[in-house]
């Protein structure tokens, strides 16, 4: 049964003395003998979607855009341009001999020329001395043609590296290449062309840094490992309601490019379910896959489950094995749709219609694999109430989402996450009292999208910049979930990389935005067994917990206000050392941000500390402080 005794934080908003530390320290009583059930590690989860530069341009290492020629070369939306235009040369689009999608590029030259004639994609960022790997899929037409693939870092004749490929006549064939850049540039180019008479078809091309990790960016993956998310939700989000997962399996070069059904741009389908599972395994994390209950079908969903989890003897398991994955992926968590309550969602229907739809999907998915754990679509209010009444036997967890905008006052801004979490808590307390059966068997929440969302799109579509006050708000949201940990089983911050994400990337580097730091700090250093924090006064939000082995006590103190505060910790129920480790997240002001190629203005700093006889600890303004102490 859900308890509410731990919902009270040390109260927020009683101000400290203006211009410095409060001369009357705040007393915080923490009783380590009064514990409750473990905090689910899944509250530190993440969510990735095919949107903006989250996957393509963030996680996935492919450097070329529109590598499968969804758009005509030279079109305003195409990144490809014709190279070396001249009489006797043509670069045309051929819809009849496409390799992956609906178009191929035919290059034709009727006389030899020292100039290279073909296609070119610029805007590539290259690092001096770095090796780049790629491939080009070619088919000679009538007579063989020698194709030159060049990587250019400058305008001069020697500012490029190239390789010649003899494209034989007949069917398409993939030709790999490796090229190294001798100089750095932010405006490099890949050139594919011919100098001798002949005709050749280009089906697709690819270019990645040589240090890519199974197709993923090494720099981003390094940051993701530090982030340490225990679970990732994919592929959406609004995207999933128009997504056919079958487009994202098999030979990546043959997968069709599709217009993103929910957002801007074209999806190459290079990152599908197999890549998602590989991504999770590389990060030692757990996958949560979402099925399309919008424009999708029950058969499509059950086939996705069978492809992921069925044996190699099942129809879809046999296809997975043929794609190089003999063993089942074993995806345990599955989301049954996304935000189907909203009229912005593809396939949106009224609640009563969706209740029946959810139950059909859930039944088919469990018939395919009885072990799956299902997350239903919720939204506090009539929708969640209707789902709880009409679908309860057909799901395991209920999804909720919230996003918050900007408030000028840092304290009010940070409080928004607490208000949102506690609003969900109050709603589920009411459901437990009014819906038969819920008091005996409470439903837990998967908050599988939450974040702040406001500001300019600096890092691509929805690629907003975060501030110190956002990091403080994320920490406060974690505290609220920790206090209601019997309700919150999972939380997935949206959307990890670039798109309202904790990690931002340039074309050559990945770095932490401010909101990453509380997730890192609590994931790796906050305990898993919460203890009682008594009411006090002042601007602080305090949470405390034992580590799971009960060897260390951890205390997290959030100060969202603009004055330094002195807190006196009254520690009961345990004999603890008075010395330990102290971690601090702070910055020069609430609007402090982290920028590429600059030292971070907001970060985690660590060091030792010692509590005095009065248990005094200084809590800087606009900060998150976490301390660890061992048992004596």
N, C-alpha and C positions, 0 to 999 in steps of 0.2 A: 504494500500500500504506500502511496506517495505521502511523504512527510513534508510539512511546511515549516518546521521549527528552524531549519537551517537557511530559510530564504532571507532572513534579515542579515544584511551586511552591516559592518560598522557604518552608521548613517553617513550620507553624502553631504554635503553642502553647508555645514556650519563652518563659517570662514575662520581662517587663521589670522593672526595679527598682521596688519598691512606692513609690507616692506621687509619681512624676514620671518624667522622661525617663531612659532607660538611660544611665548614665555611660560604658558601653562601646558605642559606636555599632555598629549592624548594617552589615556590609559586603555590598553587593549588586552582583554583577558582571553587566553586561549587554553582550553582544557583538553590535553592530549589523551585523557582517559575516556572521553566521550567521542566515540568514533561511529561511523556509519559505513554502509556498503561501499565497495570500491568504485572509483570513477572509471567509466569506460574509456579506454585509450582511443576509441573511435571518435571522441569529440575533437580530436586534433586532425581530422580528416580533411581532404581536399577534393575539388571538383574541376574537371577539365572538359572543355566543349570545343567543338569545331566552330570557332568564332574568332575573328580578328587574328591576332598573332599568338594565340594561346598554344596551339599545336604546331601549325605551319608558321615558321618564323620565330618560334619560341622553344618548343620541345623537339620537333622534328628537324633534322639537319639539312634537308634539301634547300639549296640556295637558289634554284631556278623557280620562277613563277610561271604558271601556265605551261608546265613542261610537256603537256600532252596536247597542246594546241586546241584548247576549247574555243579560243578566239582566233580570227584570221590574223596572220602576221601583218603588222602595220595598222591594225585596228586601234582605235584610241584606248581600248581596254586591254590590249595585248602588250606585254613587256618586250615582245620581239620586234625587231626592225630589220628591213632588208639591208644587206651589206653589199657594197660595190655594184650599185646599179649601173648598167651600160647596155648598149645595143648588143644583141646576141645573147643576152642573159635574161632569165625569167625565174621568179620565185612565186609559185602559184599554190593555192590550197586545193587539195584533192579530196573531196568527200567520199569518193568511191573506193579509195585504198587506205583508209584510216587504219591505224594500228590499235589505238587505245580507245579513242572517243569517236568523234564524227569527222575529223579532219587529219590529213597528213600534209606535209610541205614537200612539193616537188621543186628541185633545183635543176635547171637546164642551162647548159652553156654550149654554144655552137662553134667556138674557136678558142684556142689557148690564150691565156692572159696572165701576166705576172700578178695582177691584182686578184685578191680573194673575193669571190662572189658567193653570197649565201645569206645567212641570217645571223643576227647578233642580239644578245641580251646584255644590257649594261646595268649599272647600279650595284655591282657586286662588290662586297667588302673583302679584301684579300690581306693576309698577314704575311710579311716578308719571311721567306724561308719555309713557309707552311706548304705541305703537299695537299693537293685536292684530287679526289677520285671521282670518276664519273663513268658514264656510258652513253652511247648514242645508238639508237636502233635505226638501222638503215636497210634499204633494199635498192639494189641497182636496177635500172630500167633499160631494157634492150642491151646496152653495152655497159661494161663495168666502169665505175668512176672512182677516182681517188678523192676521198673526202679529207679535208684538213680540219682538225679541231684545235682551236687556239684559246689560250687563257691570256688575257691582256691586262696589264697593270699600268700602262702609260701609252701616249700617242706615238712614240717613236717606233721605227721598224724593229728595234731590238727589245722593245718593252713587252715581250710576249714569249710564251712557251707554247709549242705546238707538237702535234703528232699526226702522221698521215695514216689513213685507214683505207684499205682497198675494199670497197663495197661491191661484192659480187652480184651479178644479176640473179633475180629470182626472189625468193621469200625474204621477209624481214629477218634480220639477225642483230643481236646486241653485241656491240663492240666496246669493251671496257678501255679506260685510259687513266693515266696518272700524270698530273702536271703540277709543277711547283712554281710558286710566285717568288720572284727575286726581290720585289719591292712591295711595300704596303700601299694600299689605296682604298678609298671608299667608293670609287667609281670604276671598278674593274669590269671586264666583259668576257663572256664566252662567245666565241665565233665558230660557226660551222659552215663550211663552204667548199667550193671547188675552184680549181684554176685551169683544169684541162677539159676538153670537150666531153660531154656525157650528160646523163640524166640520173638523178638519184632521189629516192623518197626518204624523208626523215619522219619516222613514226613518233619518236619521243626522245628526250635527252634528260640527263640527270647530272648534277654536280653537288658534291658534299665535301666538307673538310675530311681529310684523311684520318683524323682521330675520332670520327663519329663512332658511337657505341650502338651497334645494331641499328643504324639509321637515325640515332638520336644525338642531339648536341651534347658533347662532352662537358662543356661549361655549364649548361643548364642542369644536366644530370648531377653534377657535383653539388650545385646549390640545392637540388631536390633531396639529395641524401642528407645534407645538413638540416633541411627542414624536417625530415623524418616522419612524414605523414604515414599513419598506419593503414589508410584506405584511400582509394581514389574512385570517384564516381565519374562515369563516362558512358555515352558520348554527348549527353545533354540532359537537361537544357532544352530550349526551344528547338534546337537543331534536330533532336531525335524524332520529333513528331512528323518529320518529312523524310527521314533517313531510311534507306534500304541497306541493311548491314551486308547483304550479299555483294554490293558494289565494292566492298572493302576487303575481299578475300582473294586468294590466288596470286598469280604473278603481278607484282606491283605495277609493272610497266603496261600491263594489259587492262588494269582496272579503269573504268570509264570516269572521266572528270564530270562533275555535276555542278550545276549552280547551287550554291548554298541555299537550302529551302527556307531558312529562317533569317539569315543574316546577309551580309554583303559578300561578294566575291565568289570564287569557284573553288570547290573542294576537289583535290586530286585523287582522293580516296587512297592515298598512300598509307595512311594511318588507320587501320581497321582493327577488328577484334583481336587478331593474332598479334599485331604490334602493341595493342593495349596490354595484353597479357605479358608480352615480353618486357614492356615498360615497367609493369608492376613487379615482375620477378627481378629485374635489375635493381629495383629500389627496395626489395624485400618487403613489399607492401601487399595489401589485399585489394583485388578488383571488385567494384560494384558496377555491373553493367545494367543499362536501362534499355527497355524494349519500347518500340514505337506503338503506342496505343492511340495515336492521333490518326494519321492516314495509313497506318500499318494494319495488319490483320493478325488474328489469332494464330494462323498457320505460320506467318512470318516470325512471330515471337517464339513459338514452340520450336521452330527450326533453328533459331538462334541459340536456344538453350541446348538443343541436341548437338549443334556444331561445337559448342563450347565444352559440353560435359558428357556427350554420348561416347560410347565405346567405338572403336574403329569398325565394328560390325554394323553399326546403325547407318542409315543412308547418309545423314549429314556428318556423322563421325568419320565415315569413309572418305568424304570430301576433305575434311580437315586433315586426315592422315595423308591424303594425296598432296596436300599443300605443305607437307613437311612437319606435321605435328601429330605423331602417332599416338601420343598419350593425351587423354582428355585434359583440358585446361583446368577443370575443377573450379569454376566460378561459383562461389557460394551465395553471394548477395546479388539480388536482382531488383531493380526499380521497375515497377509496373507503370510506365508512363511518366509524364512531366507536366505539371501545372495545367492539367486538363480543365480546371475551373475557369481559366481565363479565355476571353474571346480573342486574344492575340495568338492563342495556341492553335496550330494546324489541327483540324479534326475536332475542335471543341464542340461539345454537346451539353445539353442540360444535365443536371445532377442525376436525375432518375435514370436517364439513358446510360450515363457513364457508370453508375453502380452496377448495372447488368453487364456492361462491357468489361469492367474490371474483373468481375467474377468469372467471365468466360476466359479471359486471358490467364488469370491465376490458375484456374482449374487445368487448362491445357499445359501450362508451364510445369505444374506439379506432376501431371501425368507423365510428362517427358522426363523429369528428374524430381522425385519426391523430396530430395534433400535441399532444394533451393530455399533461401530465406528471402521473403518478398517484402518490399517497401511500397506501400500504397501512396497515392497522391492525396495530400491533405492541404487544407487552407483554413485556419481557425475561423469558425463561424458556421453557417449552414452547411458548407461543403464538407468540412471535417465531420460534423455531426451526422450528416447523411451517410458518409462513408463508414463511420463507426457503426451505425445502425444496420446498414445494408450489406456490408462486406466483411464483417469481423472475422468469420472463419477463414477468409481467403487472403489474409496478409499477416505479416509478423510485426512490422513497424509502420508507423504513419509518418509520412514526410510533411515537414513544414518548411516554409521559406520566409526570410525577411531581408530587406535591404533598407538602409537608412541614408539620408542625404546629409548635408552640412548644416551645422548650427554654429554661429560665430563664437559663442561662449564655449571654451574648452570643456568645462564641467558638464554643461548641458549636452554638448556634442557626444562626450564619452558615455553619458548616462543612457543614450538611446538604445544601446544594445541590451543593457539591463532591463529597460522598460519592455523591449520586445520579447526577451526571454521570459520575463515574469508575466507578461500578457498571455503567453502560451501556457505557462504553468497554471494560471488562474482558469483558463478555458478548460484545460484537461481535468482540473479538480471538479469543475462543474459537470463535465461529461461523466466523470466517475460516479457522481452522485445521482445523475438523472437518466443514464442509459443503462438498462439492465445488463448485468454480467460484468461491467467494467470495474466495479469495486473489487470483485473477487479475482478478476484477471485483468489488471490494468494494462493499457497499451502504452508502449514507450515510443518516443519521438526520434526520428532521424531528421535532424535539421540540415538537410543535404544541400541547401544554398543559404549562405548568410554573408553579409559584408556591408561596408559603406560603398556608396555608388554616387559619385558626383564629380564634377570638374571636367577639364578639357581632355581630349583623347590624344595624349602625347605619344603613346606607344601603340599606335594603330587603333583599330576599332575598339572602343570601350577601354582603351589602355590609359586609365586615369593615373594621376600622381597622388600618392598618399603622404600624410603628414604625421608628425608625432602624436597629435591628438587622435588620429585614427588608430594608431598602435595602442594608445591607452584605452580607447573604446573597445578594441578587440580583446585586450586583457580583461576588461570589465565584463564583456560578454562571456568569456571563459569562466570567470568567477561565478557569474549567475548560473551557468550550466553546472558547475561543480556543486553549488549549493542545492541544485535540483537534480542531482545525478541519478536519482531513482526514476526520473522521467526521461532525461536526455541520454539516449544510448549512442547516438552518432551525431556529428556535425561536420559538414563539409564546406570549408571556406571556398567561395567562388572567386576567380577561376584559376588560381595558382600562378599562371605565367602571363604577363602583359595585360590580359583582359581582366580588369579589376583584380589584379593578381598580386600575390606576395613577392613574386620574383619578376623583375623586368629584364629585358634583353635589348642590347643593340645587335647589330649584325655580327659582331665578333666577341661579345662579352655578355655575361649574365651576372646580376647583382641583386641583393635583397632590397626590396622596398620596406618602408617602416613597419608595415603590418606583419611582416614575417617574424619579427623578433619576439613578440610575446608567444607565438606558436612554437618557435624553437625553444625558448626558455622554459615554458611549461611542459612541453613534450619531453624534454630531456632532464629537467631538474625538479619539477613539482611532483610531490608524492601522489600516490593513488588511493590512499585511505583518508578521506577528509575527517577533520575533527571540529569540535564546536568552537566558534568564535562568538564571544558575548558582545552585546551592544555596547557602544561607546559614543563618543562625540567627535566631531571634526569632519574633515573632508575625505577621510580615508575609506578604502574598500579593502578588506582584509580577508584572506582565505588561508587555511592551514591544513596540512595533511602529513601523515606518515608515508614514508616510502613503503612499498609493498612488503619488504622484508622487515619493516619496523626498525630498521637500524638507524634511520635518520629522520629528523623532523624538518619539515619545510614550511616556511611562512612567506606568503606573497602579499605585499602591501602596495596598493595603487593610490597615488596622489594625483588627481586630475587638475588640481587647483594651482594657482599662480604663486603660492607661498610655500617655502620650506616648512616642514612640520617635524617636530620631535615627538616620537611615540615611545611610551613606556610599555614594554611587553611583560605582562603578568602571566607567566607560564606555569600551568598546573598540570598534574596528572602524569608527569614524566621527569626523570632526572637527566637533564641535558647538559652538555658542555656549554660554556658561555662563549666559545669561539667557534668559528666556522667559515663558510664561504658566503660571499655576498655578490649578487648579480644585479646590475642596474641598467634599465633602459631609460634613456632620457635624451634631451637635446637642448639647444639654446632657446627655443621658443615653441609654442604649440603648432606653428605652421612649418616647422623645420622638415625638410625633405631630403631624400637621398638622390643623387644624380650620377649618371654614368661618368666614369673617368675622373671622379672626385672622391676624396675621403668621405665616408658616410657621416652625415650630420647626426643621424640617429643610429645607434648600435647598442650591443650588449657589452658592458664593461664588467670585469670580475676582479675579485680580490678577497683578502681575508678581512674579518671583522671580529670585534670583541664586544660583548654586552657588558655594561657596567652593572653594579649591584642593583640599580633601579631598572635594569632591562632597557635602558634608553637606546634608541636607534634613530638616526637622522634619515628622513625621507625627503629627498629633493622635490621641488615643485615639478609638476608635469613629468612624473616618473612612475616606473614600475620597479619595485625592489623585491628581490627574492633571496631569502637566506636559507642556508642548510646548516643544521647542527646535529651532531651525533649523540647517541646515548652515552652516558658515563659508563 
